[in-house]
């Protein structure tokens, strides 16, 4: 097809002449056409990638959704694991450690051993950083709980292996023969003081008996101290039974053991008297756990039937006056 020519009317010659396009005009026209084409292509590409995803992007989107689903599943499993470990801790503190006379492990100790400082610094700065850090922290807490639980089980295993030895050491009998016991004159707790006539805390139990009655160790142990005084507790023997337990035998007429001596349950350690601050012959008996006085009434299980124990519990509620 022949190229069409363009004509223009020349006013001077009064003739039609062929219109010649300059090279620069042709170049400009080419550039404008090219830029228009390029702009249309760019607009088409923007629309295409905005509203339509490439196969690779679709695959990446599917993988991302799959990873989110798996993360939620793993996070649920972490929650289940955390609940299980917490139940183990509760049984450990409230059952196993109670059975073996071991102190419970505080929750803050079980979850200790790590700090947020710089531990998760490398996980921040991303869209899902909050979720990732939360999961990492949860996993670290569970790890700490399991470690302390493992240590606790090791301790309980050692206690179980020495259970018979522990039961022999823990106080478990009356500190004098029941046939030589006249009566329990005062119990643990706040009682009227016989000298000062005010209510004071009585840290043990007073056993009335005849002068010179033998006092017995209530559990295996070692003589922790022997004191001889004419005031306060008077002549007193303190035994260390191990496992955090000590017992005191005060107002003795005469101690019959020496410091550092090993004693067995039921062994005579002294004679009952009225030395020190006292209004009559009696034995003041104390039980201490971790150096804190506790009610001795709970440690006569080898000598009392359930009926006798309930009877003594009722007597302990009466406002009896102490003898020291």
C-alpha positions as CSV (number, residue, x, y, z in Angstrom):
1,X,0.0,0.0,0.0
2,X,1.4,3.3,-1.1
3,X,2.3,5.8,1.6
4,X,-0.2,8.6,1.8
5,X,1.1,12.1,1.2
6,X,-0.2,15.2,2.9
7,X,-0.6,18.4,1.0
8,X,-0.7,22.1,2.1
9,X,-2.0,25.1,0.0
10,X,0.7,27.6,-0.6
11,X,-0.7,31.2,-0.6
12,X,2.2,32.6,-2.5
13,X,2.2,30.2,-5.4
14,X,-1.5,29.5,-5.3
15,X,-0.7,25.7,-5.5
16,X,-0.9,22.7,-3.4
17,X,2.4,21.4,-2.3
18,X,3.5,18.2,-0.5
19,X,3.9,18.7,3.2
20,X,7.3,17.6,4.3
21,X,7.7,16.5,8.0
22,X,11.0,17.5,9.6
23,X,13.2,14.8,11.2
24,X,13.0,16.5,14.6
25,X,9.2,16.4,14.4
26,X,9.3,12.8,13.4
27,X,11.5,12.0,16.4
28,X,9.2,13.9,18.8
29,X,6.2,12.1,17.4
30,X,8.0,8.8,17.9
31,X,9.0,9.7,21.5
32,X,5.4,10.7,22.4
33,X,4.0,7.5,21.0
34,X,6.6,5.4,22.8
35,X,6.0,7.2,26.1
36,X,2.2,6.7,25.7
37,X,2.7,3.1,25.1
38,X,5.1,2.8,28.0
39,X,2.6,4.6,30.3
40,X,-0.2,2.3,29.2
41,X,1.9,-0.8,29.8
42,X,2.8,0.5,33.3
43,X,-0.8,1.2,34.1
44,X,-1.8,-2.2,32.9
45,X,1.0,-3.9,35.0
46,X,-0.2,-1.9,38.1
47,X,-3.8,-3.0,37.6
48,X,-2.7,-6.6,36.9
49,X,-0.5,-7.0,40.1
50,X,-3.0,-5.0,42.2
51,X,-6.1,-7.1,41.5
52,X,-4.5,-10.3,40.3
53,X,-1.8,-12.3,42.0
54,X,0.9,-14.2,40.3
55,X,1.1,-18.0,40.7
56,X,4.1,-17.5,43.0
57,X,2.3,-15.0,45.2
58,X,-0.7,-17.3,45.4
59,X,1.6,-20.1,46.5
60,X,3.3,-17.9,49.1
61,X,-0.1,-16.7,50.4
62,X,-1.2,-20.4,50.8
63,X,2.0,-21.2,52.7
64,X,1.5,-18.2,54.9
65,X,-2.0,-19.2,55.8
66,X,-0.8,-22.7,56.5
67,X,2.0,-21.4,58.8
68,X,-0.6,-19.3,60.7
69,X,-2.8,-22.3,61.2
70,X,0.1,-24.4,62.4
71,X,1.2,-21.6,64.7
72,X,-2.3,-21.5,66.3
73,X,-2.2,-25.3,66.7
74,X,1.2,-25.1,68.4
75,X,0.2,-22.2,70.6
76,X,-2.8,-24.3,71.8
77,X,-0.5,-27.2,72.5
78,X,1.7,-24.8,74.5
79,X,-1.4,-23.7,76.5
80,X,-2.3,-27.4,77.2
81,X,1.3,-28.1,78.2
82,X,1.4,-25.1,80.5
83,X,-1.9,-26.3,82.2
84,X,-0.5,-29.8,82.6
85,X,2.7,-28.5,84.2
86,X,0.7,-26.2,86.5
87,X,-1.4,-29.2,87.6
88,X,1.8,-31.1,88.3
89,X,3.0,-28.2,90.5
90,X,-0.2,-28.1,92.5
91,X,0.0,-31.9,93.2
92,X,3.6,-31.5,94.1
93,X,3.1,-28.7,96.5
94,X,-0.2,-29.8,98.0
95,X,0.1,-33.5,98.1
96,X,3.6,-35.0,97.6
97,X,5.6,-32.3,99.5
98,X,3.0,-32.3,102.3
99,X,3.3,-36.1,102.6
100,X,7.1,-35.8,103.0
101,X,7.0,-32.7,105.3
102,X,8.8,-30.6,102.6
103,X,8.1,-26.9,102.1
104,X,6.2,-26.0,98.9
105,X,8.1,-24.3,96.1
106,X,6.8,-20.8,95.4
107,X,5.4,-20.1,92.0
108,X,7.8,-17.2,91.4
109,X,10.7,-19.7,92.0
110,X,9.3,-22.3,89.6
111,X,9.0,-19.6,86.8
112,X,12.4,-18.0,87.5
113,X,15.7,-18.4,85.7
114,X,15.3,-16.0,82.8
115,X,14.8,-12.4,82.0
116,X,13.2,-10.5,79.2
117,X,16.2,-8.2,78.9
118,X,17.8,-8.8,75.5
119,X,16.5,-12.3,75.3
120,X,13.9,-11.6,72.6
121,X,15.5,-8.5,71.1
122,X,16.1,-10.3,67.8
123,X,12.5,-11.3,67.5
124,X,11.1,-7.7,67.3
125,X,10.7,-5.5,64.2
126,X,8.4,-7.8,62.2
127,X,4.6,-7.8,61.6
128,X,4.0,-10.9,63.8
129,X,6.7,-10.1,66.4
130,X,4.2,-9.9,69.2
131,X,2.9,-13.4,68.6
132,X,6.4,-14.9,68.2
133,X,7.7,-13.3,71.4
134,X,4.6,-14.4,73.3
135,X,5.2,-18.0,72.2
136,X,8.9,-17.9,73.0
137,X,8.3,-16.5,76.4
138,X,5.7,-19.1,77.1
139,X,8.1,-21.9,76.1
140,X,10.8,-20.5,78.3
141,X,8.4,-20.4,81.3
142,X,7.4,-24.0,80.7
143,X,11.1,-25.0,80.4
144,X,11.8,-23.3,83.8
145,X,8.8,-25.0,85.4
146,X,9.9,-28.4,84.1
147,X,13.4,-27.9,85.4
148,X,12.3,-27.0,88.9
149,X,9.7,-29.8,88.9
150,X,12.5,-32.2,88.0
151,X,14.6,-30.9,90.9
152,X,11.6,-31.3,93.2
153,X,11.0,-34.9,92.1
154,X,14.7,-35.6,92.9
155,X,14.2,-34.2,96.3
156,X,11.0,-36.2,96.9
157,X,12.7,-39.3,95.7
158,X,15.4,-38.9,98.3
159,X,12.8,-38.2,101.0
160,X,10.8,-41.3,100.0
161,X,14.0,-43.4,100.1
162,X,14.6,-42.1,103.6
163,X,10.9,-42.1,104.7
164,X,11.3,-44.7,107.4
165,X,14.3,-42.8,108.8
166,X,12.4,-39.6,108.6
167,X,9.4,-41.1,110.5
168,X,11.8,-42.3,113.2
169,X,13.2,-38.8,113.6
170,X,10.1,-36.7,113.5
171,X,8.5,-36.3,117.0
172,X,5.7,-38.8,117.5
173,X,5.2,-39.8,121.1
174,X,4.5,-38.2,124.5
175,X,7.7,-36.9,126.2
176,X,6.8,-39.0,129.3
177,X,5.0,-42.2,130.0
178,X,1.3,-41.9,129.9
179,X,1.0,-43.8,133.3
180,X,3.2,-41.1,134.9
181,X,1.3,-38.2,133.4
182,X,-1.1,-36.6,135.9
183,X,-2.7,-34.2,133.4
184,X,-2.0,-31.6,130.7
185,X,-2.1,-28.4,132.6
186,X,-1.8,-26.0,129.6
187,X,-1.8,-26.1,125.8
188,X,-0.3,-24.2,122.9
189,X,-1.5,-20.7,122.2
190,X,-2.5,-17.6,124.1
191,X,-3.0,-18.4,127.8
192,X,-3.2,-16.5,131.1
193,X,0.3,-16.1,132.6
194,X,0.4,-17.3,136.3
195,X,2.8,-14.6,137.4
196,X,2.0,-11.5,135.3
197,X,-1.8,-12.3,135.1
198,X,-2.0,-11.2,131.5
199,X,-2.7,-13.2,128.3
200,X,0.6,-14.3,126.8
201,X,1.6,-16.7,124.0
202,X,2.4,-20.1,125.3
203,X,4.8,-21.8,122.9
204,X,4.4,-25.4,124.1
205,X,2.4,-27.9,126.2
206,X,2.8,-28.2,130.0
207,X,2.7,-31.8,131.4
208,X,2.1,-32.1,135.1
209,X,4.0,-35.1,136.7
210,X,5.8,-36.0,139.9
211,X,9.2,-34.6,140.7
212,X,11.9,-36.7,139.2
213,X,9.7,-38.3,136.5
214,X,11.7,-39.3,133.5
215,X,11.4,-37.2,130.3
216,X,11.9,-39.0,127.0
217,X,13.1,-38.0,123.6
218,X,10.1,-38.0,121.2
219,X,12.1,-38.9,118.1
220,X,15.6,-39.9,117.1
221,X,18.1,-37.0,117.0
222,X,21.1,-35.3,118.3
223,X,21.3,-33.2,121.5
224,X,21.5,-29.7,120.1
225,X,22.0,-27.9,123.4
226,X,21.9,-28.4,127.2
227,X,21.1,-25.3,129.3
228,X,21.3,-25.0,133.1
229,X,19.5,-21.9,134.5
230,X,17.6,-20.8,137.5
231,X,15.4,-18.4,135.4
232,X,13.3,-18.6,132.3
233,X,13.1,-22.2,131.0
234,X,15.4,-23.3,133.8
235,X,17.3,-26.5,133.0
236,X,16.5,-27.4,129.4
237,X,17.5,-29.9,126.7
238,X,17.0,-29.2,123.0
239,X,17.1,-32.0,120.5
240,X,17.7,-31.6,116.7
241,X,15.8,-34.3,114.8
242,X,16.8,-33.3,111.4
243,X,14.3,-32.6,108.6
244,X,13.8,-29.1,110.1
245,X,12.5,-30.3,113.4
246,X,13.7,-29.6,117.0
247,X,12.1,-30.3,120.4
248,X,12.6,-28.6,123.8
249,X,12.3,-30.1,127.2
250,X,12.2,-27.3,129.9
251,X,12.2,-26.9,133.7
252,X,14.1,-30.2,134.2
253,X,15.3,-31.1,137.6
254,X,18.4,-32.7,135.9
255,X,19.5,-33.1,132.3
256,X,20.9,-36.6,131.6
257,X,22.4,-36.1,128.2
258,X,25.3,-34.0,126.9
259,X,25.5,-31.7,123.8
260,X,26.3,-33.6,120.6
261,X,25.1,-36.9,122.0
262,X,22.9,-39.1,119.7
263,X,19.6,-40.2,121.2
264,X,16.8,-42.6,120.1
265,X,13.0,-42.2,120.5
266,X,11.9,-43.2,124.0
267,X,15.4,-42.6,125.5
268,X,15.5,-40.8,128.9
269,X,17.0,-37.4,128.5
270,X,16.3,-35.8,131.9
271,X,14.2,-35.7,135.1
272,X,11.1,-33.5,135.3
273,X,11.4,-30.6,137.9
274,X,10.5,-27.0,138.5
275,X,13.6,-25.0,137.7
276,X,13.3,-21.5,136.2
277,X,10.1,-19.5,136.0
278,X,7.5,-22.0,137.1
279,X,4.7,-22.3,139.6
280,X,5.0,-26.1,140.0
281,X,6.6,-29.3,138.9
282,X,5.9,-29.9,135.2
283,X,7.6,-30.4,131.9
284,X,7.3,-27.7,129.3
285,X,7.5,-29.4,125.9
286,X,7.9,-27.6,122.5
287,X,8.1,-28.7,118.9
288,X,9.9,-26.4,116.4
289,X,9.8,-26.6,112.6
290,X,12.5,-24.5,110.9
291,X,13.0,-22.8,114.3
292,X,9.3,-21.7,114.6
293,X,7.3,-23.1,117.4
294,X,4.3,-25.2,116.3
295,X,1.5,-26.9,118.2
296,X,2.9,-30.2,119.7
297,X,-0.6,-31.6,119.9
298,X,-0.2,-32.7,116.3
299,X,2.8,-34.9,117.1
300,X,1.4,-37.5,119.5
301,X,0.1,-39.8,116.7
302,X,2.0,-42.9,118.0
303,X,0.5,-42.7,121.5
304,X,-3.1,-41.6,120.8
305,X,-6.1,-43.2,119.3
306,X,-8.4,-40.9,117.1
307,X,-10.8,-40.7,120.1
308,X,-8.1,-39.6,122.5
309,X,-6.7,-37.1,120.0
310,X,-10.2,-35.5,119.6
311,X,-10.6,-35.4,123.4
312,X,-7.2,-33.6,123.8
313,X,-8.2,-31.2,121.0
314,X,-11.4,-30.3,122.9
315,X,-9.3,-29.8,126.1
316,X,-6.9,-27.5,124.2
317,X,-9.7,-25.0,123.6
318,X,-10.3,-24.4,127.3
319,X,-8.7,-21.2,128.8
320,X,-6.2,-23.1,131.1
321,X,-3.5,-21.2,132.9
322,X,0.1,-21.9,132.2
323,X,2.6,-23.1,134.8
324,X,5.5,-21.0,133.5
